[in-house]
């Protein structure tokens, strides 16, 4: 590989809109790779910019880093991924995006009367949640549509979907 195709960590981080620490983290997770100079500095192939853009897009859709790793594992190692490669991967996101859109629409339509938290602070909640029955479903916004419920991964600081399903009360 030609040295002109290798970018230092600061340049690739700047171009990707990420912190250098994120690049090092992604490298530890096997999502991207770098080569080392004789002085031990990281140099990233220019095509890592596409992988980083893919990672950011996938995270915005709500994919976990494990799901992203699995998806990236299907890409060819011997060549830069093509538009067709990216299209194949992104097709699987359509259902997830449709669920999120439906969840956001339900949240928007119910926002004036209830935010799905399970509290008793609004009159509407007293009707939807008498005697705080939502408390038995666990912590958090139990009536918030499933596609919109995210928690923060303690290790990575990234959002991830919760496994629990929401109860139905018109918002789910």
SULMO-V884889 format. One record per residue. N is the residue number from 0. RES is the residue in three letters. OMEGA is omega in degrees with one decimal (NA if undefined). Layout:
N,RES,OMEGA + N,RES,OMEGA
This chain:
0,UNK,-179.8 + 1,UNK,179.9 + 2,UNK,178.1 + 3,UNK,176.7 + 4,UNK,179.7 + 5,UNK,-178.0 + 6,UNK,175.2 + 7,UNK,-174.6 + 8,UNK,-179.6 + 9,UNK,-178.8 + 10,UNK,-179.0 + 11,UNK,177.4 + 12,UNK,179.3 + 13,UNK,-178.7 + 14,UNK,-179.7 + 15,UNK,-178.5 + 16,UNK,-178.5 + 17,UNK,173.9 + 18,UNK,175.0 + 19,UNK,179.3 + 20,UNK,176.8 + 21,UNK,178.0 + 22,UNK,179.0 + 23,UNK,178.2 + 24,UNK,178.7 + 25,UNK,178.1 + 26,UNK,177.5 + 27,UNK,179.7 + 28,UNK,178.3 + 29,UNK,-179.2 + 30,UNK,177.7 + 31,UNK,178.7 + 32,UNK,178.5 + 33,UNK,170.6 + 34,UNK,-179.4 + 35,UNK,173.7 + 36,UNK,177.9 + 37,UNK,176.9 + 38,UNK,176.2 + 39,UNK,179.8 + 40,UNK,178.1 + 41,UNK,171.4 + 42,UNK,-176.1 + 43,UNK,173.9 + 44,UNK,-178.4 + 45,UNK,-178.4 + 46,UNK,175.4 + 47,UNK,177.2 + 48,UNK,177.5 + 49,UNK,179.2 + 50,UNK,179.7 + 51,UNK,176.5 + 52,UNK,177.9 + 53,UNK,-179.9 + 54,UNK,-179.6 + 55,UNK,179.6 + 56,UNK,-179.6 + 57,UNK,177.1 + 58,UNK,178.4 + 59,UNK,176.2 + 60,UNK,178.9 + 61,UNK,178.2 + 62,UNK,175.4 + 63,UNK,177.4 + 64,UNK,176.6 + 65,UNK,177.7 + 66,UNK,178.6 + 67,UNK,178.8 + 68,UNK,178.6 + 69,UNK,179.5 + 70,UNK,180.0 + 71,UNK,178.3 + 72,UNK,178.7 + 73,UNK,-179.7 + 74,UNK,-179.7 + 75,UNK,179.8 + 76,UNK,-172.7 + 77,UNK,-179.1 + 78,UNK,175.6 + 79,UNK,178.9 + 80,UNK,-179.2 + 81,UNK,174.7 + 82,UNK,179.1 + 83,UNK,177.4 + 84,UNK,-178.3 + 85,UNK,179.9 + 86,UNK,178.6 + 87,UNK,-179.4 + 88,UNK,-175.1 + 89,UNK,177.6 + 90,UNK,-178.2 + 91,UNK,179.7 + 92,UNK,-172.8 + 93,UNK,-179.6 + 94,UNK,179.3 + 95,UNK,177.9 + 96,UNK,177.9 + 97,UNK,177.4 + 98,UNK,179.6 + 99,UNK,178.0 + 100,UNK,178.7 + 101,UNK,178.8 + 102,UNK,178.6 + 103,UNK,177.5 + 104,UNK,178.2 + 105,UNK,178.9 + 106,UNK,179.0 + 107,UNK,-176.1 + 108,UNK,-179.8 + 109,UNK,-172.0 + 110,UNK,-176.9 + 111,UNK,-178.9 + 112,UNK,-177.3 + 113,UNK,176.5 + 114,UNK,174.8 + 115,UNK,-173.8 + 116,UNK,-178.4 + 117,UNK,-179.9 + 118,UNK,176.0 + 119,UNK,-173.1 + 120,UNK,179.0 + 121,UNK,178.0 + 122,UNK,-179.4 + 123,UNK,179.4 + 124,UNK,178.0 + 125,UNK,179.0 + 126,UNK,-177.3 + 127,UNK,-172.5 + 128,UNK,-179.3 + 129,UNK,179.9 + 130,UNK,177.0 + 131,UNK,-179.9 + 132,UNK,-179.9 + 133,UNK,179.6 + 134,UNK,-179.3 + 135,UNK,178.9 + 136,UNK,179.7 + 137,UNK,-176.4 + 138,UNK,173.1 + 139,UNK,-176.6 + 140,UNK,-171.7 + 141,UNK,-179.9 + 142,UNK,176.3 + 143,UNK,-179.2 + 144,UNK,-174.9 + 145,UNK,-176.8 + 146,UNK,-178.0 + 147,UNK,-179.8 + 148,UNK,-179.7 + 149,UNK,171.9 + 150,UNK,-178.7 + 151,UNK,176.6 + 152,UNK,-175.6 + 153,UNK,-176.6 + 154,UNK,-173.3 + 155,UNK,-175.4 + 156,UNK,-178.0 + 157,UNK,174.4 + 158,UNK,174.7 + 159,UNK,-179.9 + 160,UNK,173.9 + 161,UNK,-179.4 + 162,UNK,-176.0 + 163,UNK,176.8 + 164,UNK,179.5 + 165,UNK,172.4 + 166,UNK,-178.8 + 167,UNK,172.7 + 168,UNK,-178.6 + 169,UNK,178.1 + 170,UNK,-175.5 + 171,UNK,NA
